[in-house]
Amino acid sequence: MLQSIGGLGLFLLGMIVMTDGLRSLTGHAIRNALMRFTRSPLSGAVTGAATTALLQSSSATTVAAVGFVGAGLMTFPAALGIIFGANVGTTMTGWIVALLGLKLNLGTVVLPLIFIGAILKLFGKDRIAKIGYGLAGFGLIFVGITMMQTGMSGLQEYFTPEQLPTETVLDILFLVLLGIISTIITQSSSAGIAAALTAVYTGTLQLEQAMALIIGMDVGTTVTAALATIGGSIESRRTGLSHVIFNIFTAAGALLLIAPYIYIWETYLPDQLSSSAEIALVTFHSTFNILGVI
């Protein structure tokens, strides 16, 4: 248990360090892109998705959009596209975890990367130091995933999926609520999604349970943007509220998708469902967010 918590902490630290490094490295370019490529809802959504995938933080993208609207640098309709796209971009973290963190188990391989990043940060200047900071954070992410994976494998002796039933609608809604609470506490849906993917991979959670949790995590990300609107202009409050409304509607649609999605996997790819449940989970996360944007 302690190893899982420590792994989650390292993952969070890695996300913070990497995001700070990337933000300082590409800060002006990101700001210019957000304001330049938002001429239509589609271009705004693409820009929001790309920015979030690069920064690995949907909160950073949505808070920036709220700030730009409040400062009069961007119109409310233009900001909507960015907010919609941010949800799609944040699913990139899940793919990194599922394909690299779990499948390739890079926890040991990236240790030299952390050392190199730390050296560049300590002795480099300006751009080199920022690159080193980002590299160190990237490495910490995979060390954290490996620790979580090892810790959750040991949890199977004490915790089983049956302890979190999904037999009724109330059971599903309870798991959604847990996902919301976990994201509010950690202020990072990426950390929660990584933990859910690891739990599914190790058999600590069933796929349906993890699907309900990540739906809640997506709703939980709206809290940061909502807080950023406090004391802001009408336009910035509209932007933050739109993020909340959009994620709630997307979550409602995702809940309706759970049963047919599992049915499709069980019918056409039953072997893959048992051996690659984490891929099924991250595919679900991307699918319902893309459908939400559409």
C-alpha positions in Angstrom: 0.0 0.0 0.0 2.7 2.5 1.0 4.6 1.6 -2.2 1.5 2.4 -4.3 1.1 5.7 -2.5 4.7 6.6 -2.9 4.5 5.6 -6.6 1.5 7.9 -7.1 3.4 10.7 -5.3 6.4 10.2 -7.7 4.1 10.2 -10.7 2.5 13.5 -9.5 6.0 15.0 -8.8 7.1 13.9 -12.3 4.0 15.5 -13.9 4.6 18.8 -12.0 8.3 18.9 -12.8 7.8 18.0 -16.5 4.9 20.4 -16.9 6.8 23.3 -15.4 9.8 22.5 -17.6 7.7 22.4 -20.8 5.7 25.4 -19.8 8.9 27.5 -19.2 10.4 26.1 -22.4 7.5 26.8 -24.7 5.4 29.3 -22.7 5.3 32.1 -25.3 4.8 29.7 -28.1 1.9 28.1 -26.4 0.3 31.4 -25.6 0.7 32.6 -29.2 -0.7 29.3 -30.5 -3.7 29.4 -28.3 -4.6 32.9 -29.5 -3.6 32.5 -33.1 -5.2 29.2 -34.0 -8.7 29.7 -32.6 -10.5 31.1 -35.6 -13.2 28.4 -35.5 -14.5 25.8 -33.0 -12.7 23.1 -34.9 -9.3 24.9 -35.0 -9.7 25.8 -31.3 -10.4 22.2 -30.4 -7.3 21.0 -32.3 -5.2 23.7 -30.6 -6.6 22.9 -27.2 -5.9 19.1 -27.7 -2.4 19.7 -29.0 -1.5 22.1 -26.2 -2.8 19.8 -23.5 -1.0 16.8 -25.0 2.2 18.9 -24.9 1.8 20.3 -21.4 0.2 17.1 -20.0 -2.3 19.2 -18.1 -5.8 20.0 -19.2 -6.1 22.3 -16.1 -3.2 24.5 -17.4 -4.9 24.8 -20.8 -8.4 25.6 -19.5 -7.1 28.1 -16.9 -5.1 29.8 -19.6 -8.2 30.1 -21.8 -10.2 31.5 -18.8 -7.4 34.0 -18.2 -7.2 35.1 -21.9 -10.9 35.6 -22.0 -10.9 37.6 -18.8 -8.0 39.8 -20.2 -9.9 40.4 -23.4 -7.3 38.6 -25.5 -9.7 36.0 -26.7 -13.5 35.9 -27.2 -15.7 33.6 -25.3 -16.7 31.5 -28.4 -13.1 31.0 -29.4 -12.2 29.8 -25.9 -15.0 27.1 -26.1 -13.0 25.2 -28.7 -9.9 25.2 -26.6 -11.8 23.9 -23.6 -13.4 21.1 -25.7 -10.1 20.1 -27.2 -8.3 20.0 -23.8 -10.4 17.0 -22.8 -9.1 15.0 -25.8 -5.5 16.1 -25.2 -5.5 14.9 -21.6 -6.1 11.4 -22.8 -2.6 11.3 -24.2 -1.3 10.7 -20.7 -3.3 7.5 -20.5 -1.8 6.3 -23.8 1.7 7.0 -22.5 1.1 5.1 -19.3 -0.7 2.1 -21.1 1.8 1.7 -24.0 5.1 2.7 -22.4 4.7 2.7 -18.6 2.9 -0.6 -18.3 3.8 -2.5 -21.5 7.5 -1.6 -21.7 8.1 -1.1 -17.9 10.6 1.8 -18.3 11.0 2.4 -14.6 14.6 1.3 -14.5 15.6 2.3 -18.0 14.8 6.0 -17.4 16.9 6.3 -14.2 19.9 7.6 -16.2 17.5 10.1 -17.8 16.6 11.5 -14.4 20.3 11.9 -13.6 21.1 13.6 -17.0 18.1 15.9 -16.5 19.2 16.9 -13.0 22.8 17.6 -14.2 21.4 19.8 -17.0 19.2 21.6 -14.6 22.0 22.2 -12.1 24.8 23.2 -14.5 23.0 24.3 -17.6 21.6 27.8 -18.3 18.4 29.0 -19.7 17.1 26.7 -22.4 19.4 23.8 -21.4 18.3 24.0 -17.8 14.6 23.9 -18.8 15.2 20.9 -21.0 16.9 19.1 -18.1 14.0 19.9 -15.8 11.5 18.5 -18.3 13.7 15.3 -18.8 13.9 14.7 -15.1 10.2 15.0 -14.7 9.5 12.7 -17.6 11.8 10.0 -16.0 10.1 10.4 -12.6 6.7 9.7 -14.2 7.8 6.2 -15.3 9.6 5.4 -12.0 6.3 6.3 -10.2 4.3 4.0 -12.6 6.6 1.1 -11.9 6.3 1.6 -8.1 2.5 1.8 -8.4 2.5 -1.4 -10.5 4.6 -3.3 -7.9 2.6 -1.9 -5.0 -0.8 -2.7 -6.5 0.2 -6.3 -7.4 0.6 -6.8 -3.6 -2.8 -5.3 -2.9 -4.5 -8.3 -4.6 -4.1 -10.2 -1.3 -6.2 -7.6 0.6 -8.4 -6.0 -2.0 -10.6 -7.6 -4.7 -12.8 -6.0 -7.4 -15.8 -7.6 -5.7 -15.4 -5.1 -2.8 -16.4 -2.3 -5.2 -19.6 -3.8 -6.9 -21.0 -2.4 -10.2 -24.3 -4.2 -10.2 -26.6 -1.2 -9.9 -26.7 2.4 -11.2 -26.0 3.6 -7.7 -22.8 1.5 -7.5 -21.6 3.1 -10.8 -22.5 6.6 -9.6 -20.6 6.0 -6.3 -17.5 5.1 -8.3 -17.9 8.2 -10.4 -18.1 10.2 -7.2 -14.9 8.6 -6.0 -13.2 9.6 -9.2 -14.4 13.2 -8.8 -13.1 13.3 -5.2 -9.7 11.8 -6.0 -9.1 14.4 -8.7 -10.1 17.3 -6.5 -7.7 16.0 -3.8 -4.7 15.4 -6.2 -5.6 18.3 -8.6 -4.6 15.9 -11.4 -6.8 13.7 -13.4 -3.7 12.3 -15.1 -2.5 10.8 -11.7 -5.9 9.2 -11.1 -6.0 7.8 -14.7 -2.5 6.3 -14.3 -3.6 4.7 -11.0 -6.7 3.3 -12.6 -4.8 1.9 -15.5 -2.3 0.3 -13.2 -5.1 -1.2 -11.1 -6.8 -2.7 -14.1 -3.4 -4.0 -15.4 -2.7 -5.8 -12.1 -6.3 -7.1 -11.7 -7.0 -4.9 -8.7 -9.9 -3.3 -10.5 -12.3 -4.6 -13.1 -12.6 -2.7 -16.4 -16.2 -1.5 -15.7 -15.1 -0.1 -12.3 -12.1 1.7 -13.7 -14.3 3.2 -16.5 -16.7 4.7 -14.0 -13.7 6.1 -12.0 -12.1 7.9 -15.0 -15.5 9.4 -16.0 -15.6 11.0 -12.5 -12.0 12.1 -12.9 -12.9 14.0 -16.0 -15.6 15.8 -14.1 -13.3 16.5 -11.2 -10.9 18.5 -13.5 -13.5 21.2 -13.9 -12.9 22.4 -10.3 -9.6 24.0 -11.1 -11.1 26.1 -14.0 -14.1 27.0 -11.9 -11.9 28.3 -9.1 -9.9 30.3 -11.6 -13.1 32.3 -12.5 -13.7 33.6 -8.9 -13.7 37.3 -9.0 -13.3 37.3 -12.8 -15.3 39.0 -15.5 -18.6 37.7 -16.9 -16.8 36.3 -19.9 -14.3 34.4 -17.8 -17.1 33.0 -15.6 -19.0 31.9 -18.7 -15.9 30.1 -19.9 -15.3 28.3 -16.6 -19.0 27.3 -16.3 -19.0 26.1 -19.9 -16.1 23.7 -19.0 -18.2 22.3 -16.1 -21.3 21.9 -18.2 -19.4 20.3 -21.1 -17.7 17.8 -18.9 -21.0 16.9 -17.1 -22.8 16.3 -20.4 -19.8 14.2 -21.7 -19.7 12.2 -18.5 -23.5 11.5 -18.8 -22.9 10.2 -22.3 -19.9 8.2 -21.2 -22.0 6.4 -18.6 -24.5 5.3 -21.3 -21.5 4.0 -23.3 -20.1 1.7 -20.7 -22.5 -1.3 -21.3 -22.3 -1.3 -25.1 -18.6 -0.7 -25.1 -17.9 -3.7 -22.9 -20.4 -5.8 -25.0 -18.4 -4.9 -28.2 -15.1 -6.0 -26.7 -16.6 -9.2 -25.3 -18.2 -10.0 -28.6 -15.4 -9.2 -31.0 -12.2 -9.2 -29.0 -12.8 -11.4 -25.9 -9.2 -12.5 -25.7 -7.9 -8.9 -25.9 -10.3 -7.8 -23.2 -8.7 -10.1 -20.7 -5.1 -9.6 -21.7 -5.2 -5.9 -22.6 -7.8 -4.4 -20.3 -5.7 -1.3 -19.8 -5.8 -0.7 -23.6 -9.6 -1.1 -23.6 -9.7 1.5 -20.7 -7.6 4.2 -22.4 -9.4 3.6 -25.7 -12.7 4.2 -23.8 -11.3 7.4 -22.3 -10.3 8.8 -25.7 -13.5 7.6 -27.4 -16.0 9.3 -25.1 -14.0 12.5 -25.0 -13.8 12.7 -28.8 -17.6 11.9 -29.1 -18.2 14.6 -26.5 -16.3 17.2 -28.6 -18.2 16.1 -31.8 
